[in-house]
């Protein structure tokens, strides 16, 4: 019977050692994860502030961006909206030139600001009240 208490003590000792190793590994992984998140956050802030130098970086491929975005959406994580990689890495003068050469989009024409003539060819009277949506457009 002397073997059972010794085996139980050895089992408890081994179990305590395994739990301690597991906790240490989890703490180390958590610290490594936190450091990586901080580094990623710093890089994202640099990218948003356009402080990234193009000589040492290449834009992420569209496939990798698509997979990463899907991963983050699937897990409910935020997906920051950043300009495309080529635009982030372009030198400042190049961006200014691109912006200067860009075609301006013409303003859209205002629609629905004036009533359409009805079957009698008459237009409803102009009123300054924009809140009145009575039968004027339907009847004329």
N, C-alpha and C positions, 0 to 999 in steps of 0.2 A: 503494500500500500504506500510505501514511501515514494514510489515513482510517479503517482498521480499528482500530488501537490507540486513536485518539481516540474512536471510536464505542463501543468496549468500555469505556473509562474513563468516558465520559458515562453509559453504561448502568449501570455499577456505582455511580456517584454518585447517579443517580436512584433506583436500587434501595435504597441506603442511606438516602436521604432518605425514601422511602416507608415503609421498615421503622421508622425513627425516628418518623414521624408516627403510624403504627399503634400503636407502643408507648406514645406519649404519650396517644393517645385511649383506649387500654385502661386506662392508669393513672388517667386522669381519670374514666372510667366506674366503675372499681373504687372510687375514693374517694367518688364520689357515691352509689354503691350502699351502701357501708359507713355513710355518714352517714345515709342513709334507714333502714337497718336499726337503727341506734342510736336514731333518733327513734321508730321503730315499737316498739322494745323499751321505751323510756321510757313511751310512751303505754299500752302493755299493762300495765306495772307500775302506772301511775296508775289504770288501770281496775280492776285487781285490788284495789288499795288503796282503791277508791271515792273517788278524789280528783278526779274529772272534774266540772266544773261544767256544769249542763244548759243554761245560757243560750246558749252559743256552739256547741253540738254537736247534731247530730240522729243518731238511730240509723241504722245501715246497713240498707238494705232487705234483706228476706229473700232475694230473688233474688241480690243481690250476695254475700251471705253464703254461699249455697249454691254459687255458682260458685267463690268463693275457697276454700271448704272442699274442693271436688272437685279444684281445681288443686293444693292442698297434698297431699291424699291421693295423687293420681296421681303426684306427684314424690317421694313418700316423706318429705315434710316434716312436722314435728310440727304438730298443730292444737290450740292451747290451748283448754281448756274454760272459757268465760266465761259469766256470766249474760246473759240477753237485754239488748239495748241499753236498752230502757225501764227495766229494773230498775237498770242501771248509772247511768243519768242521773237517776233519781228522787231527790228530796231525802231526807235521812236520816229525818226524821219520817214522811214518806210510807211509806218502807220499813218502819219500826217499826209503823205503823198497819196496813199490809198483813199483816205477820207476825202481829200480834195478832188480826186478823180471819180469818186462815186457819183452815180447818177442820182439826182434828187427825185423823189417820188412826188408827182404832182398831187395837189390836194384833191380829194374826192369831191365831186359835185354834190351840192346839197339836194337831197331828194325829199319830196313830200312837204316842201315848205309852202307850196301854193296849191290850192285845190284844183282839181281837174274839171273842165267844163262838162256839164251834163248833156242830156239829149236835147235840151232846148238851146244849147250853146251859151248859156249864161253861167257866169262864175258866181259863187256865193260871195256876199259882201265881205270885204276885208274888215276884220275886227282886231283890235289890239289885245283881245283876250285869248291867250294861248290855251287856257284851261277849258274853253268851251268846245266840247266835242259832240255837239248836238247833231241833228240830222242834216246839217247844211251840206256836207259832202255827199251824202247819200241821195238827197232829193234833187240836187242840181246836176 
